[in-house]
Amino acid sequence: MTTRSASARYDGLGKTGKGHVSTQSGVLSDNPYGFNTRFENEPGTNPEELIAAAHASCFTMALSFALAGKGHEAGSLETTAKVTLEKDGDGFKITKSDLTLVAKVDDIDEEEFAAIAADAKANCPISKVLNADITLSHTLN
């Protein structure tokens, strides 16, 4: 079992508050976030961007291992995740994560690749935790 951690601090309340997020690894250390970074494109991060990064990296790693498990030894994978946040009653909800993949994998046909990619999409740990519509489009070069 693996356990990872992150922490968030919010000074002030509501729109005028300023948040800071840090990760156990130190990759993020007091990085700013808040209303302005989430809804107004100010410098800093936001929860949806962090979920998109987690989903893109998790799916790509899962696909890499699945392809290797099927005997494929060479290639490259590049995934972009776009996470959608929508109004939900008085609050908000993540409704969608669109994964777009550009792949180059030696000695694989489109049908086999599509099946392996679909399985990785459905079974990477971040896909399993998201209660949202998850789509995948890919280009195999």
Contacts in CASP RR format, 6 or more apart in sequence:
PFRMAT RR
TARGET T0000
AUTHOR 0000-0000-0000
METHOD contacts of the structure
MODEL  1
MTTRSASARYDGLGKTGKGHVSTQSGVLSDNPYGFNTRFENEPGTNPEEL
IAAAHASCFTMALSFALAGKGHEAGSLETTAKVTLEKDGDGFKITKSDLT
LVAKVDDIDEEEFAAIAADAKANCPISKVLNADITLSHTLN
4 23 0 8 1.000
4 24 0 8 1.000
4 25 0 8 1.000
5 23 0 8 1.000
5 24 0 8 1.000
6 21 0 8 1.000
6 22 0 8 1.000
6 23 0 8 1.000
6 24 0 8 1.000
6 28 0 8 1.000
7 21 0 8 1.000
7 22 0 8 1.000
8 19 0 8 1.000
8 20 0 8 1.000
8 21 0 8 1.000
8 22 0 8 1.000
8 33 0 8 1.000
9 19 0 8 1.000
9 20 0 8 1.000
10 17 0 8 1.000
10 18 0 8 1.000
10 19 0 8 1.000
10 20 0 8 1.000
10 34 0 8 1.000
11 17 0 8 1.000
11 18 0 8 1.000
11 19 0 8 1.000
11 20 0 8 1.000
12 18 0 8 1.000
14 35 0 8 1.000
15 35 0 8 1.000
15 36 0 8 1.000
16 35 0 8 1.000
17 34 0 8 1.000
17 35 0 8 1.000
18 32 0 8 1.000
18 34 0 8 1.000
19 32 0 8 1.000
19 33 0 8 1.000
19 34 0 8 1.000
20 30 0 8 1.000
20 31 0 8 1.000
20 32 0 8 1.000
20 33 0 8 1.000
21 28 0 8 1.000
21 30 0 8 1.000
21 31 0 8 1.000
21 33 0 8 1.000
21 45 0 8 1.000
21 50 0 8 1.000
22 28 0 8 1.000
22 29 0 8 1.000
22 30 0 8 1.000
22 31 0 8 1.000
23 29 0 8 1.000
28 45 0 8 1.000
31 44 0 8 1.000
31 45 0 8 1.000
32 43 0 8 1.000
32 44 0 8 1.000
32 45 0 8 1.000
33 44 0 8 1.000
33 45 0 8 1.000
33 46 0 8 1.000
33 47 0 8 1.000
34 46 0 8 1.000
36 42 0 8 1.000
37 43 0 8 1.000
37 44 0 8 1.000
37 45 0 8 1.000
37 46 0 8 1.000
38 46 0 8 1.000
38 47 0 8 1.000
38 48 0 8 1.000
48 83 0 8 1.000
48 84 0 8 1.000
48 85 0 8 1.000
48 94 0 8 1.000
49 83 0 8 1.000
51 81 0 8 1.000
51 83 0 8 1.000
51 94 0 8 1.000
51 97 0 8 1.000
51 126 0 8 1.000
51 130 0 8 1.000
52 81 0 8 1.000
52 82 0 8 1.000
52 83 0 8 1.000
52 97 0 8 1.000
53 81 0 8 1.000
54 126 0 8 1.000
55 81 0 8 1.000
55 83 0 8 1.000
55 97 0 8 1.000
55 99 0 8 1.000
55 124 0 8 1.000
55 126 0 8 1.000
55 127 0 8 1.000
55 130 0 8 1.000
56 79 0 8 1.000
56 80 0 8 1.000
56 81 0 8 1.000
56 99 0 8 1.000
57 79 0 8 1.000
58 124 0 8 1.000
58 125 0 8 1.000
58 126 0 8 1.000
58 127 0 8 1.000
59 79 0 8 1.000
59 81 0 8 1.000
59 99 0 8 1.000
59 101 0 8 1.000
59 120 0 8 1.000
59 121 0 8 1.000
59 124 0 8 1.000
59 126 0 8 1.000
59 127 0 8 1.000
59 136 0 8 1.000
60 77 0 8 1.000
60 78 0 8 1.000
60 79 0 8 1.000
60 101 0 8 1.000
61 124 0 8 1.000
62 120 0 8 1.000
62 123 0 8 1.000
62 124 0 8 1.000
62 125 0 8 1.000
63 77 0 8 1.000
63 101 0 8 1.000
63 103 0 8 1.000
63 116 0 8 1.000
63 117 0 8 1.000
63 120 0 8 1.000
63 124 0 8 1.000
64 77 0 8 1.000
66 116 0 8 1.000
66 119 0 8 1.000
66 120 0 8 1.000
67 105 0 8 1.000
67 108 0 8 1.000
67 116 0 8 1.000
70 112 0 8 1.000
70 116 0 8 1.000
72 105 0 8 1.000
72 106 0 8 1.000
72 107 0 8 1.000
72 108 0 8 1.000
73 106 0 8 1.000
74 105 0 8 1.000
74 106 0 8 1.000
75 103 0 8 1.000
75 104 0 8 1.000
75 105 0 8 1.000
75 106 0 8 1.000
76 103 0 8 1.000
76 104 0 8 1.000
77 101 0 8 1.000
77 102 0 8 1.000
77 103 0 8 1.000
77 105 0 8 1.000
78 101 0 8 1.000
78 102 0 8 1.000
78 103 0 8 1.000
79 99 0 8 1.000
79 100 0 8 1.000
79 101 0 8 1.000
79 102 0 8 1.000
80 99 0 8 1.000
80 100 0 8 1.000
81 97 0 8 1.000
81 98 0 8 1.000
81 99 0 8 1.000
81 100 0 8 1.000
82 96 0 8 1.000
82 97 0 8 1.000
82 98 0 8 1.000
82 100 0 8 1.000
83 94 0 8 1.000
83 96 0 8 1.000
83 97 0 8 1.000
83 132 0 8 1.000
84 94 0 8 1.000
84 95 0 8 1.000
84 96 0 8 1.000
84 97 0 8 1.000
84 98 0 8 1.000
84 132 0 8 1.000
85 92 0 8 1.000
85 93 0 8 1.000
85 94 0 8 1.000
85 95 0 8 1.000
86 92 0 8 1.000
86 93 0 8 1.000
86 95 0 8 1.000
87 93 0 8 1.000
88 95 0 8 1.000
94 130 0 8 1.000
94 131 0 8 1.000
94 132 0 8 1.000
95 132 0 8 1.000
95 133 0 8 1.000
96 132 0 8 1.000
96 133 0 8 1.000
96 134 0 8 1.000
96 135 0 8 1.000
97 127 0 8 1.000
97 130 0 8 1.000
97 132 0 8 1.000
97 133 0 8 1.000
97 134 0 8 1.000
97 135 0 8 1.000
98 134 0 8 1.000
98 135 0 8 1.000
98 137 0 8 1.000
99 121 0 8 1.000
99 134 0 8 1.000
99 135 0 8 1.000
99 136 0 8 1.000
99 137 0 8 1.000
100 136 0 8 1.000
100 137 0 8 1.000
100 138 0 8 1.000
101 117 0 8 1.000
101 136 0 8 1.000
101 137 0 8 1.000
101 138 0 8 1.000
101 139 0 8 1.000
102 138 0 8 1.000
102 139 0 8 1.000
102 141 0 8 1.000
103 113 0 8 1.000
103 117 0 8 1.000
103 138 0 8 1.000
103 139 0 8 1.000
103 140 0 8 1.000
103 141 0 8 1.000
104 140 0 8 1.000
104 141 0 8 1.000
105 113 0 8 1.000
105 140 0 8 1.000
108 140 0 8 1.000
110 140 0 8 1.000
113 138 0 8 1.000
113 140 0 8 1.000
114 138 0 8 1.000
117 136 0 8 1.000
117 138 0 8 1.000
118 136 0 8 1.000
121 127 0 8 1.000
121 134 0 8 1.000
121 136 0 8 1.000
122 134 0 8 1.000
127 134 0 8 1.000
END
